[in-house]
Amino acid sequence: MEIISETVAEDPTTVRCRVCSCPDLRPDFLLLEFTVLTCPQCGHGTTTYTQEITDSQSRFGEVRWTETRDILQPVVKMAARRRYEELLEFSPGRDILEVGCGTGEFLRHAHDAGHRVTGIDLSGEAVRYVREHHPGIDVRCQSLETAGLLPASFDVIAAFHVLEHVSDPIGLLSQMKRLLRPGGLVYVRVPNLNSWFRRVLGRNWWGFSVEHMSHFTDQSMRLALASAGLGMHSVWTGDSNREHSYWPVLPLLLARGAVLRSVGNALQPPPDPHHAADRSNARRIALKSNLLAAYMGYRRTVSVLIRPMSELQLKRGGGTELVAVGRNQVG
């Protein structure tokens, strides 16, 4: 994960679109710590901060984050499998790099399918998790710039929910292109600014998180890929976890998840969470597991009933995610 360590307050009138450099951005979404400006040309959303933000993505380095991912392994593995199956449609080669690999489920799926995989992530806790649960996978706690990767050494570079975290998404895509072999693929997923959920939730949409600096539309994603020199690109809307729709929990999301955050804070790890033998910690994890199982079970059950609406959402371009594949064209 490309982590923002610090941001400073900006004057919105001087900010340009991160994709097309348009200077005439509109302040469409005003939140407490930041404003999201939208571009009239490509629709891209650019976050400007109304106050200084320091280490806004520290949660990705917490035990709490990997602990929740561990409990939700069946759901996370299902999403990883779907992502890999989508990639297969583009005839990927052998060597795959994942930028922001998190807890490594996609890498494990690709590895088991016969690929040679490498992962990088700036979260030390996530890298520790991968090394413990998926031994043998090459994973490094480094950035794309410092990982020491050779140019033209990968057939596929994947980045799931990473581009929205960086101030220069075209620059990151260009770095990925440099590491691709001729004909290699960049495969990315980001929150969809034009999703139906954003249209319903407005400023309460989960994509408007303090650590998200860019907000992509279909048009701005295509433009970003082209600007990075990636051709033959395909962009569509999808949902890695369509069996667990967000529609059943819409009331909680409209309240910006206040109830969920309160429960999560009550169930956070104690100061020394690595002592799994501690009885109180074991009880806390058991309670957390049961609550998450009930929550996801409810979402899955109702999702079956509303599946036709979810399928229509994807067909009309309103899916939860934008999925994009760009190719490093030969010559």
ZALO-606154 format. One record per residue: x, y, z of N, C-alpha, C in turn; residue number from 1. Coordinates in steps of 0.05 Angstrom, whole numbers, plus 5000, padded with zeros to 4 digits. Layout:
(r (X,Y,Z),(X,Y,Z),(X,Y,Z),NUM)
...
***
This chain:
(r (5017,4976,5000),(5000,5000,5000),(5017,5025,5000),1)
(r (5012,5043,4981),(5026,5068,4981),(5014,5086,5002),2)
(r (5028,5091,5024),(5016,5105,5047),(5023,5135,5047),3)
(r (5003,5151,5052),(5007,5180,5056),(5017,5184,5084),4)
(r (5041,5195,5087),(5051,5200,5114),(5043,5227,5124),5)
(r (5039,5246,5105),(5032,5273,5114),(5020,5289,5091),6)
(r (5000,5305,5096),(4990,5323,5077),(4987,5351,5090),7)
(r (4985,5371,5073),(4982,5398,5084),(4958,5411,5072),8)
(r (4947,5431,5085),(4924,5445,5075),(4930,5459,5049),9)
(r (4911,5459,5031),(4915,5470,5004),(4893,5491,4998),10)
(r (4900,5509,4980),(4881,5528,4970),(4867,5515,4946),11)
(r (4840,5508,4948),(4827,5494,4926),(4828,5509,4899),12)
(r (4830,5535,4900),(4830,5551,4875),(4856,5547,4859),13)
(r (4877,5536,4871),(4902,5532,4857),(4906,5502,4848),14)
(r (4887,5485,4856),(4891,5456,4851),(4881,5449,4822),15)
(r (4897,5433,4809),(4889,5423,4782),(4881,5393,4784),16)
(r (4866,5384,4764),(4858,5356,4763),(4883,5339,4762),17)
(r (4884,5317,4777),(4907,5299,4778),(4910,5283,4752),18)
(r (4890,5283,4735),(4891,5267,4711),(4894,5284,4686),19)
(r (4877,5305,4682),(4878,5321,4658),(4889,5349,4662),20)
(r (4896,5356,4687),(4907,5382,4693),(4888,5406,4689),21)
(r (4863,5400,4687),(4843,5422,4685),(4843,5439,4710),22)
(r (4844,5466,4708),(4845,5483,4732),(4818,5491,4743),23)
(r (4797,5486,4728),(4770,5496,4736),(4754,5474,4750),24)
(r (4764,5466,4774),(4751,5445,4789),(4728,5456,4806),25)
(r (4708,5439,4810),(4685,5447,4826),(4686,5434,4854),26)
(r (4681,5449,4875),(4681,5437,4902),(4654,5424,4908),27)
(r (4651,5399,4899),(4625,5386,4900),(4619,5371,4926),28)
(r (4640,5363,4940),(4635,5347,4965),(4652,5359,4987),29)
(r (4639,5372,5006),(4653,5386,5028),(4650,5368,5053),30)
(r (4673,5360,5064),(4674,5344,5089),(4691,5359,5110),31)
(r (4692,5347,5133),(4705,5361,5156),(4734,5367,5151),32)
(r (4749,5347,5142),(4778,5350,5140),(4787,5355,5111),33)
(r (4769,5352,5092),(4778,5355,5064),(4754,5361,5046),34)
(r (4760,5369,5022),(4740,5375,5001),(4748,5359,4977),35)
(r (4727,5348,4963),(4732,5334,4938),(4723,5352,4915),36)
(r (4742,5359,4899),(4737,5376,4875),(4733,5358,4851),37)
(r (4713,5364,4835),(4709,5347,4811),(4716,5363,4786),38)
(r (4725,5348,4766),(4735,5360,4741),(4712,5361,4720),39)
(r (4706,5384,4708),(4685,5385,4688),(4692,5372,4662),40)
(r (4718,5366,4658),(4727,5354,4633),(4727,5323,4634),41)
(r (4739,5312,4654),(4741,5282,4655),(4726,5270,4678),42)
(r (4714,5287,4696),(4698,5277,4718),(4714,5268,4742),43)
(r (4741,5268,4740),(4758,5259,4762),(4754,5275,4787),44)
(r (4755,5262,4810),(4754,5276,4836),(4781,5279,4848),45)
(r (4787,5303,4858),(4813,5308,4870),(4808,5318,4899),46)
(r (4821,5306,4918),(4818,5313,4946),(4838,5336,4953),47)
(r (4827,5357,4966),(4844,5377,4978),(4838,5378,5007),48)
(r (4858,5383,5023),(4855,5381,5052),(4852,5409,5065),49)
(r (4832,5411,5082),(4826,5436,5096),(4843,5439,5121),50)
(r (4857,5418,5129),(4874,5419,5152),(4897,5399,5148),51)
(r (4918,5401,5163),(4940,5383,5160),(4933,5355,5170),52)
(r (4939,5335,5154),(4933,5308,5161),(4960,5293,5163),53)
(r (4965,5280,5185),(4990,5265,5188),(4984,5235,5192),54)
(r (4998,5218,5176),(4996,5189,5178),(4967,5180,5176),55)
(r (4952,5190,5156),(4924,5184,5154),(4918,5155,5148),56)
(r (4938,5139,5140),(4933,5111,5133),(4946,5092,5153),57)
(r (4950,5101,5177),(4963,5084,5197),(4947,5059,5203),58)
(r (4921,5060,5198),(4904,5036,5204),(4913,5012,5188),59)
(r (4926,5015,5165),(4934,4992,5149),(4958,4978,5162),60)
(r (4971,4991,5182),(4993,4979,5196),(4985,4967,5222),61)
(r (4959,4968,5229),(4950,4959,5255),(4944,4929,5255),62)
(r (4948,4916,5278),(4940,4888,5282),(4910,4886,5278),63)
(r (4895,4906,5285),(4866,4905,5283),(4857,4900,5254),64)
(r (4871,4912,5235),(4864,4909,5207),(4869,4880,5198),65)
(r (4892,4869,5203),(4899,4842,5194),(4882,4822,5209),66)
(r (4875,4828,5234),(4858,4810,5250),(4831,4807,5237),67)
(r (4819,4829,5229),(4793,4828,5216),(4794,4814,5190),68)
(r (4816,4818,5174),(4819,4804,5149),(4822,4774,5153),69)
(r (4835,4766,5175),(4838,4738,5181),(4811,4725,5187),70)
(r (4795,4739,5203),(4768,4729,5209),(4751,4726,5184),71)
(r (4754,4744,5165),(4737,4744,5141),(4751,4730,5118),72)
(r (4768,4711,5124),(4783,4697,5103),(4766,4685,5080),73)
(r (4743,4672,5086),(4727,4661,5064),(4718,4682,5045),74)
(r (4710,4705,5055),(4701,4727,5038),(4724,4739,5022),75)
(r (4747,4743,5036),(4770,4754,5022),(4781,4736,5001),76)
(r (4781,4710,5006),(4790,4690,4986),(4772,4689,4962),77)
(r (4746,4692,4967),(4727,4692,4945),(4732,4716,4926),78)
(r (4737,4739,4938),(4743,4763,4922),(4769,4759,4906),79)
(r (4789,4747,4919),(4815,4743,4905),(4811,4724,4882),80)
(r (4796,4703,4886),(4791,4684,4864),(4777,4698,4840),81)
(r (4757,4715,4846),(4743,4729,4824),(4762,4747,4809),82)
(r (4779,4761,4824),(4798,4779,4811),(4817,4764,4793),83)
(r (4826,4740,4802),(4845,4725,4785),(4830,4714,4761),84)
(r (4806,4705,4764),(4790,4695,4741),(4786,4717,4720),85)
(r (4782,4742,4728),(4779,4764,4709),(4805,4768,4694),86)
(r (4828,4766,4708),(4854,4770,4696),(4859,4748,4674),87)
(r (4849,4724,4679),(4854,4702,4660),(4843,4708,4632),88)
(r (4823,4725,4631),(4811,4732,4605),(4830,4747,4587),89)
(r (4852,4758,4599),(4871,4773,4583),(4897,4758,4579),90)
(r (4897,4732,4583),(4920,4714,4578),(4945,4725,4591),91)
(r (4946,4726,4618),(4970,4736,4632),(4993,4717,4629),92)
(r (5018,4728,4631),(5042,4712,4631),(5047,4700,4658),93)
(r (5072,4693,4663),(5079,4678,4687),(5085,4696,4711),94)
(r (5099,4718,4707),(5109,4734,4729),(5090,4756,4737),95)
(r (5080,4756,4761),(5060,4775,4771),(5071,4790,4795),96)
(r (5068,4816,4794),(5075,4833,4817),(5049,4846,4826),97)
(r (5044,4846,4853),(5022,4861,4864),(5032,4884,4881),98)
(r (5024,4908,4874),(5031,4932,4889),(5009,4936,4910),99)
(r (5017,4938,4935),(4997,4940,4957),(4983,4914,4961),100)
(r (4999,4893,4966),(4989,4865,4966),(4972,4859,4991),101)
(r (4972,4876,5011),(4956,4871,5035),(4963,4844,5048),102)
(r (4943,4828,5054),(4948,4802,5067),(4952,4779,5047),103)
(r (4955,4785,5022),(4966,4766,5003),(4948,4745,4990),104)
(r (4921,4748,4992),(4904,4728,4982),(4905,4725,4951),105)
(r (4907,4748,4937),(4909,4746,4908),(4935,4733,4900),106)
(r (4957,4740,4913),(4983,4728,4907),(4982,4698,4912),107)
(r (4970,4689,4933),(4968,4661,4939),(4952,4646,4918),108)
(r (4930,4659,4909),(4914,4646,4888),(4930,4643,4862),109)
(r (4944,4664,4854),(4960,4664,4830),(4983,4644,4832),110)
(r (4996,4643,4856),(5018,4625,4861),(5009,4596,4859),111)
(r (4986,4590,4870),(4975,4562,4869),(4968,4554,4840),112)
(r (4962,4575,4823),(4955,4569,4795),(4980,4567,4778),113)
(r (5004,4570,4789),(5029,4565,4775),(5045,4590,4767),114)
(r (5036,4613,4776),(5051,4638,4770),(5074,4642,4790),115)
(r (5093,4657,4781),(5115,4666,4799),(5107,4693,4809),116)
(r (5104,4697,4835),(5091,4721,4845),(5110,4736,4864),117)
(r (5106,4763,4864),(5121,4781,4882),(5101,4801,4892),118)
(r (5103,4808,4918),(5085,4828,4929),(5101,4849,4944),119)
(r (5091,4874,4943),(5103,4895,4959),(5081,4910,4974),120)
(r (5087,4919,4998),(5067,4934,5014),(5083,4949,5035),121)
(r (5073,4973,5042),(5087,4989,5062),(5077,4984,5090),122)
(r (5057,4966,5093),(5048,4958,5119),(5065,4935,5130),123)
(r (5081,4940,5150),(5097,4919,5162),(5080,4897,5173),124)
(r (5057,4903,5185),(5039,4883,5196),(5028,4865,5174),125)
(r (5021,4877,5151),(5010,4861,5129),(5032,4842,5118),126)
(r (5056,4852,5115),(5078,4836,5105),(5084,4813,5124),127)
(r (5084,4819,5150),(5088,4798,5170),(5066,4776,5167),128)
(r (5042,4785,5163),(5019,4766,5160),(5024,4747,5136),129)
(r (5032,4759,5113),(5036,4743,5089),(5059,4723,5094),130)
(r (5080,4731,5106),(5103,4713,5111),(5095,4691,5130),131)
(r (5078,4696,5148),(5069,4676,5168),(5049,4656,5156),132)
(r (5030,4667,5140),(5009,4650,5130),(5014,4639,5102),133)
(r (5031,4652,5086),(5037,4643,5059),(5067,4641,5055),134)
(r (5081,4624,5070),(5110,4621,5067),(5118,4613,5039),135)
(r (5139,4624,5029),(5149,4618,5002),(5142,4639,4982),136)
(r (5123,4657,4989),(5116,4679,4971),(5135,4702,4977),137)
(r (5147,4713,4955),(5165,4736,4958),(5149,4761,4963),138)
(r (5151,4771,4987),(5136,4796,4995),(5155,4814,5009),139)
(r (5154,4840,5003),(5173,4859,5013),(5159,4884,5024),140)
(r (5169,4893,5047),(5158,4917,5059),(5173,4941,5048),141)
(r (5166,4948,5023),(5180,4970,5009),(5160,4983,4990),142)
(r (5168,5006,4979),(5152,5020,4959),(5161,5010,4931),143)
(r (5146,5018,4911),(5154,5010,4884),(5181,5021,4876),144)
(r (5187,5045,4887),(5213,5058,4880),(5236,5045,4893),145)
(r (5232,5034,4918),(5255,5024,4933),(5258,4994,4934),146)
(r (5240,4979,4920),(5240,4950,4921),(5262,4937,4905),147)
(r (5276,4953,4889),(5298,4941,4874),(5289,4923,4851),148)
(r (5266,4928,4840),(5256,4911,4818),(5267,4920,4791),149)
(r (5274,4901,4774),(5287,4907,4749),(5267,4915,4728),150)
(r (5274,4933,4710),(5256,4940,4688),(5249,4916,4671),151)
(r (5226,4916,4659),(5217,4896,4641),(5219,4868,4653),152)
(r (5211,4864,4678),(5215,4838,4692),(5188,4825,4699),153)
(r (5165,4837,4692),(5140,4826,4699),(5121,4825,4675),154)
(r (5103,4805,4676),(5083,4802,4655),(5057,4816,4664),155)
(r (5052,4818,4690),(5028,4830,4701),(5036,4846,4726),156)
(r (5025,4870,4728),(5027,4885,4753),(4999,4892,4762),157)
(r (4991,4882,4785),(4964,4887,4796),(4966,4906,4819),158)
(r (4945,4923,4821),(4943,4942,4844),(4913,4946,4850),159)
(r (4905,4934,4872),(4877,4936,4879),(4873,4956,4901),160)
(r (4858,4977,4895),(4852,4999,4914),(4878,5012,4924),161)
(r (4895,5019,4905),(4920,5032,4911),(4921,5060,4898),162)
(r (4912,5062,4872),(4915,5087,4857),(4901,5110,4871),163)
(r (4879,5105,4885),(4864,5127,4897),(4879,5139,4921),164)
(r (4900,5125,4930),(4915,5134,4953),(4939,5151,4947),165)
(r (4945,5156,4921),(4969,5170,4914),(4962,5197,4901),166)
(r (4980,5216,4904),(4976,5243,4893),(4982,5245,4864),167)
(r (4997,5225,4853),(5005,5225,4825),(4999,5197,4813),168)
(r (4973,5192,4807),(4966,5165,4797),(4979,5159,4770),169)
(r (4982,5179,4753),(4994,5174,4727),(5024,5167,4731),170)
(r (5037,5180,4750),(5065,5174,4755),(5068,5145,4765),171)
(r (5049,5136,4782),(5051,5108,4792),(5046,5089,4769),172)
(r (5027,5094,4751),(5022,5077,4728),(5046,5076,4710),173)
(r (5060,5099,4707),(5084,5100,4690),(5106,5083,4702),174)
(r (5109,5083,4729),(5128,5066,4742),(5122,5036,4737),175)
(r (5096,5030,4738),(5088,5002,4732),(5096,4994,4704),176)
(r (5090,5012,4685),(5096,5007,4657),(5126,5001,4653),177)
(r (5143,5016,4667),(5172,5012,4665),(5180,4983,4673),178)
(r (5165,4971,4691),(5172,4945,4701),(5160,4922,4685),179)
(r (5143,4929,4665),(5129,4909,4649),(5146,4901,4625),180)
(r (5144,4876,4617),(5155,4867,4592),(5137,4877,4569),181)
(r (5147,4877,4545),(5130,4884,4522),(5105,4866,4521),182)
(r (5082,4879,4519),(5057,4863,4519),(5046,4857,4547),183)
(r (5060,4866,4568),(5052,4861,4595),(5027,4877,4603),184)
(r (5014,4869,4624),(4989,4881,4633),(4991,4896,4659),185)
(r (4978,4919,4661),(4971,4931,4686),(4942,4926,4692),186)
(r (4937,4916,4716),(4910,4907,4724),(4903,4921,4751),187)
(r (4885,4941,4750),(4879,4957,4773),(4849,4957,4779),188)
(r (4843,4962,4805),(4815,4966,4814),(4815,4990,4833),189)
(r (4795,5007,4830),(4792,5031,4847),(4763,5034,4853),190)
(r (4755,5049,4874),(4727,5056,4878),(4717,5072,4854),191)
(r (4692,5067,4847),(4679,5080,4824),(4664,5105,4833),192)
(r (4674,5129,4825),(4661,5154,4833),(4633,5156,4822),193)
(r (4627,5142,4800),(4600,5143,4789),(4583,5119,4797),194)
(r (4591,5105,4818),(4575,5082,4827),(4548,5091,4837),195)
(r (4529,5073,4836),(4502,5079,4847),(4504,5085,4877),196)
(r (4522,5072,4891),(4524,5077,4920),(4533,5105,4925),197)
(r (4552,5116,4909),(4560,5144,4913),(4537,5163,4907),198)
(r (4521,5157,4887),(4499,5174,4880),(4478,5174,4902),199)
(r (4474,5152,4916),(4455,5150,4938),(4466,5162,4964),200)
(r (4491,5155,4969),(4503,5163,4995),(4514,5191,4995),201)
(r (4520,5202,4972),(4532,5229,4971),(4558,5231,4987),202)
(r (4559,5250,5005),(4584,5254,5020),(4589,5232,5040),203)
(r (4569,5215,5045),(4573,5192,5064),(4584,5167,5050),204)
(r (4590,5169,5024),(4601,5146,5009),(4628,5139,5021),205)
(r (4633,5112,5024),(4658,5103,5036),(4683,5111,5019),206)
(r (4679,5116,4994),(4702,5124,4977),(4713,5151,4985),207)
(r (4697,5168,4998),(4706,5194,5008),(4719,5190,5035),208)
(r (4740,5175,5035),(4756,5170,5060),(4780,5190,5060),209)
(r (4789,5197,5083),(4809,5218,5086),(4835,5210,5071),210)
(r (4840,5184,5068),(4865,5176,5055),(4863,5173,5025),211)
(r (4839,5178,5014),(4836,5175,4985),(4840,5203,4972),212)
(r (4861,5205,4956),(4868,5230,4943),(4857,5233,4915),213)
(r (4850,5211,4902),(4839,5211,4875),(4814,5195,4874),214)
(r (4795,5204,4857),(4769,5190,4855),(4763,5187,4825),215)
(r (4763,5162,4815),(4763,5158,4786),(4735,5154,4775),216)
(r (4732,5164,4750),(4709,5157,4733),(4720,5140,4710),217)
(r (4701,5129,4695),(4709,5113,4672),(4727,5130,4653),218)
(r (4719,5154,4648),(4734,5172,4630),(4762,5179,4641),219)
(r (4763,5186,4667),(4789,5193,4678),(4808,5169,4681),220)
(r (4797,5145,4685),(4814,5122,4686),(4826,5116,4658),221)
(r (4810,5118,4637),(4820,5113,4610),(4842,5134,4603),222)
(r (4837,5159,4611),(4857,5180,4606),(4883,5176,4621),223)
(r (4881,5166,4646),(4904,5161,4662),(4921,5139,4650),224)
(r (4908,5117,4641),(4923,5095,4628),(4937,5105,4603),225)
(r (4923,5120,4587),(4934,5130,4562),(4957,5149,4567),226)
(r (4955,5166,4587),(4976,5185,4594),(5001,5171,4604),227)
(r (4998,5148,4616),(5020,5132,4625),(5033,5115,4603),228)
(r (5022,5117,4579),(5033,5102,4557),(5023,5073,4554),229)
(r (5000,5067,4568),(4989,5041,4567),(4966,5040,4547),230)
(r (4968,5023,4527),(4948,5022,4506),(4930,4998,4509),231)
(r (4912,4995,4490),(4893,4972,4488),(4879,4968,4515),232)
(r (4871,4989,4527),(4860,4987,4554),(4830,4981,4554),233)
(r (4821,4966,4574),(4793,4960,4578),(4786,4970,4606),234)
(r (4763,4983,4608),(4753,4993,4634),(4724,4986,4636),235)
(r (4717,4975,4659),(4689,4968,4664),(4683,4970,4694),236)
(r (4658,4968,4702),(4652,4969,4731),(4646,4941,4740),237)
(r (4655,4936,4765),(4652,4909,4776),(4648,4910,4806),238)
(r (4649,4886,4818),(4646,4883,4846),(4659,4857,4854),239)
(r (4682,4859,4868),(4696,4835,4876),(4680,4818,4896),240)
(r (4661,4830,4909),(4647,4816,4931),(4617,4819,4927),241)
(r (4607,4812,4903),(4579,4817,4897),(4560,4799,4913),242)
(r (4570,4777,4925),(4553,4761,4942),(4545,4774,4968),243)
(r (4560,4796,4975),(4554,4810,4999),(4550,4840,4992),244)
(r (4527,4846,4981),(4520,4873,4972),(4519,4892,4996),245)
(r (4524,4917,4990),(4522,4938,5010),(4493,4949,5013),246)
(r (4475,4942,4994),(4448,4952,4996),(4434,4945,5023),247)
(r (4438,4920,5033),(4424,4913,5058),(4433,4930,5083),248)
(r (4457,4942,5081),(4466,4958,5104),(4467,4988,5097),249)
(r (4451,4996,5078),(4450,5024,5070),(4444,5043,5092),250)
(r (4425,5037,5111),(4421,5056,5133),(4446,5062,5150),251)
(r (4462,5041,5154),(4487,5045,5170),(4506,5063,5154),252)
(r (4507,5059,5128),(4525,5075,5111),(4516,5104,5109),253)
(r (4490,5108,5109),(4480,5136,5108),(4488,5151,5134),254)
(r (4492,5136,5155),(4501,5149,5180),(4531,5149,5183),255)
(r (4545,5145,5159),(4574,5143,5158),(4585,5122,5175),256)
(r (4570,5100,5179),(4580,5077,5193),(4586,5082,5222),257)
(r (4572,5101,5235),(4578,5108,5263),(4574,5084,5281),258)
(r (4553,5068,5276),(4548,5045,5293),(4570,5024,5289),259)
(r (4577,5019,5264),(4598,5000,5259),(4625,5008,5271),260)
(r (4631,5034,5269),(4656,5044,5281),(4656,5041,5311),261)
(r (4634,5047,5324),(4632,5044,5353),(4637,5016,5362),262)
(r (4624,4997,5348),(4628,4969,5354),(4657,4961,5350),263)
(r (4669,4970,5327),(4696,4964,5321),(4716,4974,5342),264)
(r (4711,4999,5351),(4729,5010,5372),(4727,4994,5398),265)
(r (4703,4985,5404),(4700,4969,5429),(4714,4942,5427),266)
(r (4718,4932,5402),(4730,4906,5398),(4759,4908,5389),267)
(r (4772,4931,5391),(4799,4933,5382),(4818,4918,5400),268)
(r (4841,4910,5390),(4860,4895,5405),(4870,4910,5430),269)
(r (4877,4895,5451),(4889,4908,5475),(4917,4918,5468),270)
(r (4930,4932,5486),(4957,4943,5480),(4977,4923,5471),271)
(r (4975,4898,5480),(4994,4878,5471),(4979,4855,5458),272)
(r (4970,4858,5434),(4951,4839,5421),(4964,4813,5413),273)
(r (4991,4810,5414),(5004,4786,5404),(5001,4763,5424),274)
(r (4993,4769,5449),(4989,4747,5469),(4962,4734,5465),275)
(r (4961,4716,5445),(4936,4703,5438),(4926,4685,5461),276)
(r (4944,4677,5479),(4935,4660,5500),(4920,4674,5522),277)
(r (4921,4700,5522),(4907,4716,5542),(4877,4711,5539),278)
(r (4863,4704,5561),(4835,4696,5559),(4817,4719,5550),279)
(r (4822,4743,5560),(4806,4766,5552),(4808,4772,5523),280)
(r (4833,4769,5512),(4837,4773,5484),(4823,4752,5467),281)
(r (4825,4727,5477),(4811,4705,5462),(4781,4710,5462),282)
(r (4770,4719,5484),(4741,4724,5485),(4734,4747,5466),283)
(r (4751,4768,5465),(4746,4790,5447),(4746,4781,5418),284)
(r (4765,4765,5410),(4767,4755,5383),(4743,4738,5376),285)
(r (4734,4721,5395),(4711,4704,5391),(4686,4721,5386),286)
(r (4682,4742,5403),(4659,4759,5400),(4660,4774,5373),287)
(r (4684,4784,5366),(4687,4798,5341),(4681,4779,5317),288)
(r (4690,4754,5319),(4684,4735,5298),(4654,4730,5295),289)
(r (4640,4727,5317),(4612,4721,5316),(4596,4745,5305),290)
(r (4604,4769,5313),(4590,4793,5304),(4594,4797,5274),291)
(r (4619,4793,5265),(4625,4796,5236),(4611,4774,5220),292)
(r (4610,4750,5231),(4596,4728,5217),(4566,4734,5214),293)
(r (4554,4745,5235),(4525,4752,5234),(4521,4775,5214),294)
(r (4538,4794,5214),(4536,4818,5196),(4539,4809,5167),295)
(r (4559,4793,5161),(4563,4784,5133),(4542,4764,5125),296)
(r (4532,4747,5144),(4511,4729,5137),(4485,4743,5129),297)
(r (4479,4765,5144),(4456,4781,5137),(4459,4793,5109),298)
(r (4482,4804,5104),(4487,4816,5077),(4484,4795,5055),299)
(r (4495,4772,5060),(4494,4751,5039),(4465,4742,5034),300)
(r (4450,4738,5055),(4422,4729,5052),(4405,4749,5036),301)
(r (4407,4774,5044),(4391,4794,5030),(4401,4799,5002),302)
(r (4428,4796,4998),(4439,4800,4971),(4428,4780,4951),303)
(r (4421,4756,4960),(4409,4736,4941),(4382,4747,4931),304)
(r (4367,4759,4949),(4340,4769,4942),(4341,4792,4922),305)
(r (4362,4808,4924),(4364,4832,4907),(4384,4830,4885),306)
(r (4392,4805,4878),(4412,4801,4858),(4405,4813,4831),307)
(r (4380,4812,4822),(4373,4825,4796),(4381,4855,4796),308)
(r (4376,4869,4818),(4383,4897,4819),(4413,4901,4818),309)
(r (4428,4883,4832),(4457,4885,4832),(4468,4880,4804),310)
(r (4456,4861,4789),(4465,4856,4761),(4460,4880,4743),311)
(r (4436,4892,4747),(4430,4916,4732),(4449,4939,4738),312)
(r (4457,4941,4764),(4476,4961,4772),(4502,4959,4757),313)
(r (4512,4934,4754),(4537,4930,4739),(4534,4936,4709),314)
(r (4511,4927,4698),(4507,4932,4669),(4505,4961,4662),315)
(r (4495,4977,4681),(4491,5006,4676),(4516,5023,4684),316)
(r (4538,5009,4690),(4562,5024,4697),(4562,5035,4725),317)
(r (4545,5025,4743),(4543,5036,4770),(4555,5018,4791),318)
(r (4573,4999,4783),(4584,4980,4802),(4602,4993,4823),319)
(r (4608,4978,4843),(4623,4989,4866),(4651,4998,4858),320)
(r (4663,4982,4839),(4691,4988,4831),(4693,4994,4802),321)
(r (4714,5009,4795),(4723,5010,4767),(4746,4990,4764),322)
(r (4745,4974,4744),(4765,4954,4738),(4778,4962,4712),323)
(r (4804,4962,4711),(4818,4971,4687),(4842,4953,4681),324)
(r (4846,4947,4655),(4869,4932,4646),(4881,4948,4623),325)
(r (4907,4954,4625),(4922,4967,4604),(4946,4950,4596),326)
(r (4953,4952,4571),(4975,4935,4560),(4999,4952,4552),327)
(r (5022,4943,4559),(5047,4955,4550),(5052,4947,4521),328)
(r (5044,4964,4503),(5045,4956,4475),(5074,4953,4465),329)
(r (5077,4934,4448),(5103,4928,4436),(5111,4950,4417),330)
(r (5136,4959,4419),(5145,4980,4401),(5133,5005,4408),331)
***
